[in-house]
Structure formats: C-alpha cells, structure tokens
Amino acid sequence: MNSRRWIFIAALIAGVVWIGSDISAQIPVVDGSKFAGLKWTFARIKYGTYENEGGQASRLAYWDEPWAIDAPAAEQNLSRRIKSVTSIDVGDPIVLTLEDPKLFEYPWIYMVEPSNLVLKDAEVPILREFLLRGGTLTMDDFHGPFEWELTEKQLKRVFPDREIVEIAPPHPIYTCFYRIDKYPQIPGLGSFLSGRTWEKGGFTAHLRGILDDKGRPMVLINWNTDMGDGVEWSNAEE
C-alpha cells in the first residue's frame, strides 16, 4: 500500500467540517491535481460490540448500530466533497468487516464510536498486519475518560508495544491539504442543539495516533470530537 498520501484524508475531513461556510478559508494549500491517479473509497468497518460479546443479538436496526452511526450520509457527503476539491478517483462507500478478504484493497478504514468496539481474537492480527503494511485506521466520535479507556484497551490488544501519541501542530497533517491552525472540536448534533461543543466530560478535543517505525500515523484517533456528525450535516444551511 502506498499510503503516506492517505493521511491527508483526515485533514480534509477536519477541513470540511471546521472551515464550514468561510469560503476564503477553503482554499487548499496544495493543488488538488497533486493527487491525480490516486483512488480512494470510504471503507466503514462493521465491528462487534459488548452486546454481541455477551451472546445477544442486536435489537437495533442496521444503520442504528454503533458501527453505523452517521451512515450513510457521512460517507456520501465526504465522498462528494473529496471528489469536488481533488482529482482523486473516489469510489462508492463500502461496509467491511476486518475479516473480509477485500480489506486489503482499501487502505483507509473508518471506525465510529470505537468505545463500543470489541475485537474478536481473530481480528487482532488482521488489523495489526493491515496497519503495518501501510493501511490507515481513523477512529472517530467518542468522548470523555471512560470511553477513552475502553478504546485504548482494544488498541493495546493490537499494539501492546506502541505508545499512543498526541498529533498536534506543526505536524504536517495540519497543512497537507487545508491549513488547520488548531485541532477542532466538532459537536455532535445533540451537543450542538444544547449549545455546547463537548459531551461526556470530554472538554478538550485531541488528535492522537499510533505511529509505525518511520513515524507514519497508522491509527488516527479523533477523541472528544465528532467529525462524522460534522460531515453528515455538512449540507445543512444553518
């Protein structure tokens, strides 16, 4: 996987939902034609949860399960926006499991509300190999210390020997497409309607990650922010 170019997607997501309606600020710092020849597909991961682990069948409708939050509007909107501002060949969004044989065809994968994630034993080495071979996982939309602990527990199963690090300016991810001066806290819809940007005690937004041996972010972790909701509602006029 030639994936050093893939981490710009995280910056593009942040730029789309943070810059909002300020047209002058939406001018990229690089030419979108730079990405000509690159193919990208929004690959959402369907994962097991604590409820599944307990042997209970989910009582939720398909798109209401934790792994499917903000779908399908989030991936549809983001795919259209990437197509409109770059020359990337954007495929139709897809849903995969980590055990799907097609996983390695999609170098960028997305997990939403990862505090609900419970990796099966068989999935742990698959995800580790996917990331070490150049894949990128973005985790999004979880908040507060309790949800952090749950998410960290699963990541430590994949990389018990690698630290989770803060990724802050001037890391190049903040200028690889749009120029983002600080990491944004994007409120979920419920928080927004309540007049605040935070939830569940997650007062400060962080971009954290797990790096490979060359310093490339293999895992990008959006904590105390909700990029998925920002993209899902990016077409809203107010």
C-alpha positions as CSV (number, residue, x, y, z in Angstrom):
1,M,0.0,0.0,0.0
2,N,1.4,3.4,-1.0
3,S,-0.3,5.0,2.0
4,R,1.8,8.0,3.0
5,R,-0.6,10.1,0.9
6,W,-3.7,8.6,2.7
7,I,-3.4,10.6,5.9
8,F,-4.4,13.8,4.1
9,I,-7.9,12.4,4.2
10,A,-8.0,13.1,7.9
11,A,-7.0,16.7,7.3
12,L,-9.6,17.0,4.6
13,I,-12.3,15.7,6.9
14,A,-11.3,18.2,9.5
15,G,-11.2,21.0,6.9
16,V,-14.6,20.2,5.5
17,V,-16.3,20.3,8.9
18,W,-14.2,23.0,10.6
19,I,-13.9,25.6,7.8
20,G,-17.7,25.5,7.2
21,S,-19.1,28.4,5.2
22,D,-16.0,30.6,5.2
23,I,-15.3,30.4,1.5
24,S,-12.0,32.2,1.6
25,A,-10.6,29.8,4.1
26,Q,-11.5,26.8,2.0
27,I,-8.6,27.4,-0.4
28,P,-6.3,24.3,-0.2
29,V,-2.6,24.9,0.5
30,V,-1.8,22.3,-2.2
31,D,-3.1,21.8,-5.7
32,G,-5.8,19.2,-5.8
33,S,-4.3,17.8,-9.0
34,K,-1.4,16.6,-7.0
35,F,-3.5,13.5,-6.1
36,A,-4.2,12.6,-9.7
37,G,-4.1,8.8,-10.2
38,L,-5.0,8.1,-6.5
39,K,-8.1,6.0,-5.8
40,W,-9.9,6.3,-2.5
41,T,-13.1,4.7,-1.0
42,F,-14.7,5.4,2.3
43,A,-14.5,2.0,3.9
44,R,-16.6,1.8,7.1
45,I,-15.8,-1.1,9.4
46,K,-18.6,-3.1,10.9
47,Y,-17.4,-4.4,14.3
48,G,-18.6,-6.4,17.2
49,T,-19.7,-4.8,20.4
50,Y,-20.0,-5.7,24.1
51,E,-23.6,-6.7,23.5
52,N,-22.5,-9.1,20.7
53,E,-19.8,-10.4,23.0
54,G,-22.5,-11.3,25.6
55,G,-24.2,-13.5,23.0
56,Q,-27.2,-11.3,22.5
57,A,-28.4,-10.5,19.0
58,S,-28.6,-6.8,18.4
59,R,-32.1,-5.3,18.8
60,L,-31.1,-2.3,16.7
61,A,-31.9,-1.6,13.1
62,Y,-28.8,-2.0,10.7
63,W,-28.0,1.7,10.5
64,D,-28.6,2.3,14.2
65,E,-25.9,0.0,15.4
66,P,-22.8,1.8,16.9
67,W,-20.5,1.0,14.0
68,A,-23.0,2.6,11.6
69,I,-23.6,5.9,13.3
70,D,-23.9,8.9,10.8
71,A,-24.2,6.4,7.9
72,P,-24.8,6.5,5.1
73,A,-24.9,10.3,4.8
74,A,-21.5,10.9,6.3
75,E,-19.6,8.8,3.7
76,Q,-21.8,10.0,0.9
77,N,-21.2,13.7,1.7
78,L,-17.4,13.3,2.3
79,S,-17.0,11.3,-0.9
80,R,-18.7,14.0,-2.9
81,R,-16.6,16.7,-1.3
82,I,-13.3,14.9,-1.9
83,K,-14.3,14.4,-5.5
84,S,-15.1,18.1,-5.9
85,V,-11.9,19.5,-4.5
86,T,-9.3,16.9,-5.7
87,S,-8.6,14.8,-8.8
88,I,-8.9,11.6,-6.7
89,D,-10.9,8.8,-8.3
90,V,-13.5,8.3,-5.5
91,G,-15.3,5.0,-5.3
92,D,-18.7,4.3,-3.8
93,P,-18.7,3.9,0.0
94,I,-18.4,0.4,1.3
95,V,-19.0,-1.5,4.6
96,L,-16.5,-4.2,5.5
97,T,-15.6,-6.4,8.4
98,L,-12.0,-6.9,9.4
99,E,-12.2,-10.5,8.3
100,D,-13.4,-9.6,4.9
101,P,-10.9,-10.8,2.2
102,K,-11.3,-7.5,0.4
103,L,-10.0,-5.5,3.4
104,F,-6.5,-5.0,2.0
105,E,-8.0,-3.5,-1.2
106,Y,-9.0,-0.4,0.9
107,P,-6.0,1.3,2.6
108,W,-8.2,3.7,4.6
109,I,-10.7,2.4,7.0
110,Y,-13.1,4.1,9.5
111,M,-14.5,3.1,12.8
112,V,-17.1,5.3,14.6
113,E,-17.9,5.2,18.3
114,P,-14.9,2.9,18.9
115,S,-15.6,2.7,22.7
116,N,-18.2,0.1,21.7
117,L,-15.6,-1.9,19.8
118,V,-14.8,-5.4,20.9
119,L,-12.2,-7.1,18.6
120,K,-12.5,-10.8,18.1
121,D,-9.3,-12.7,18.7
122,A,-9.0,-13.5,15.0
123,E,-9.4,-9.8,14.1
124,V,-6.4,-8.6,16.2
125,P,-3.6,-10.0,14.0
126,I,-5.5,-9.0,10.8
127,L,-5.8,-5.4,11.9
128,R,-2.1,-5.3,13.0
129,E,-1.0,-6.7,9.6
130,F,-3.2,-4.2,7.8
131,L,-1.7,-1.3,9.6
132,L,1.9,-2.4,9.4
133,R,1.6,-3.0,5.7
134,G,0.6,0.6,5.2
135,G,-3.1,0.9,6.0
136,T,-4.6,3.7,8.0
137,L,-7.4,3.4,10.5
138,T,-9.3,6.5,11.6
139,M,-11.3,6.3,14.8
140,D,-14.0,9.0,15.5
141,D,-16.7,10.1,17.8
142,F,-16.0,9.0,21.3
143,H,-15.8,11.2,24.4
144,G,-14.6,11.5,27.9
145,P,-12.2,9.4,30.0
146,F,-14.4,6.3,30.3
147,E,-14.8,5.9,26.6
148,W,-11.1,6.6,26.1
149,E,-10.2,3.8,28.4
150,L,-12.5,1.4,26.5
151,T,-11.0,2.3,23.2
152,E,-7.4,2.3,24.4
153,K,-8.0,-1.3,25.8
154,Q,-8.7,-2.6,22.3
155,L,-5.8,-0.7,20.7
156,K,-3.4,-2.2,23.2
157,R,-4.5,-5.6,22.1
158,V,-3.3,-4.7,18.5
159,F,-0.1,-2.8,19.5
160,P,0.8,-3.6,23.1
161,D,4.3,-2.3,22.5
162,R,3.5,1.0,20.8
163,E,2.5,4.3,22.5
164,I,-0.5,6.4,21.7
165,V,0.9,9.9,20.9
166,E,-0.5,13.4,20.6
167,I,-0.6,14.7,17.0
168,A,-0.6,18.5,17.2
169,P,0.6,21.4,15.0
170,P,3.1,21.7,13.4
171,H,2.7,18.1,12.4
172,P,2.4,18.1,8.5
173,I,-1.1,16.6,8.6
174,Y,-2.4,20.1,9.5
175,T,-1.0,21.6,6.2
176,C,-1.1,18.6,3.8
177,F,-4.3,19.9,2.1
178,Y,-6.1,22.7,4.1
179,R,-4.2,24.8,6.6
180,I,-5.7,24.0,10.0
181,D,-4.3,26.1,12.8
182,K,-5.7,24.0,15.7
183,Y,-7.5,20.7,16.1
184,P,-11.2,21.4,16.0
185,Q,-13.8,20.2,18.5
186,I,-16.9,19.4,16.3
187,P,-20.0,18.9,18.4
188,G,-22.4,16.0,17.7
189,L,-25.9,17.1,16.8
190,G,-27.2,16.7,20.4
191,S,-24.5,18.8,21.9
192,F,-24.9,21.4,19.2
193,L,-28.6,21.8,19.9
194,S,-27.7,22.1,23.6
195,G,-25.4,25.0,22.9
196,R,-22.1,23.3,23.7
197,T,-19.3,21.5,21.8
198,W,-18.4,18.8,24.3
199,E,-20.1,15.8,25.8
200,K,-19.5,13.1,28.5
201,G,-16.7,15.2,30.2
202,G,-14.6,15.4,27.0
203,F,-13.9,19.1,27.2
204,T,-10.8,19.3,25.0
205,A,-10.5,17.7,21.6
206,H,-7.4,15.7,20.7
207,L,-6.0,14.1,17.6
208,R,-3.9,11.2,18.8
209,G,-2.3,8.3,16.9
210,I,-0.1,5.2,16.8
211,L,3.0,5.5,14.6
212,D,4.9,3.0,12.6
213,D,8.7,2.7,12.7
214,K,9.1,5.5,10.3
215,G,6.8,7.9,12.2
216,R,3.8,7.5,9.8
217,P,0.4,7.6,11.6
218,M,-1.1,4.1,11.2
219,V,-4.0,5.0,13.6
220,L,-5.6,8.4,13.7
221,I,-7.8,8.9,16.8
222,N,-10.4,11.7,16.9
223,W,-11.2,12.0,20.6
224,N,-13.7,14.4,22.1
225,T,-14.9,15.5,18.7
226,D,-17.4,14.2,16.2
227,M,-16.1,14.5,12.6
228,G,-18.7,12.1,11.4
229,D,-21.6,14.3,12.5
230,G,-19.9,17.3,11.0
231,V,-19.7,15.6,7.6
232,E,-23.2,14.1,7.9
233,W,-24.7,17.5,8.5
234,S,-22.3,19.4,6.2
235,N,-25.1,20.2,3.8
236,A,-27.2,21.9,6.4
237,E,-27.7,25.6,5.8
238,E,-27.9,26.6,9.5
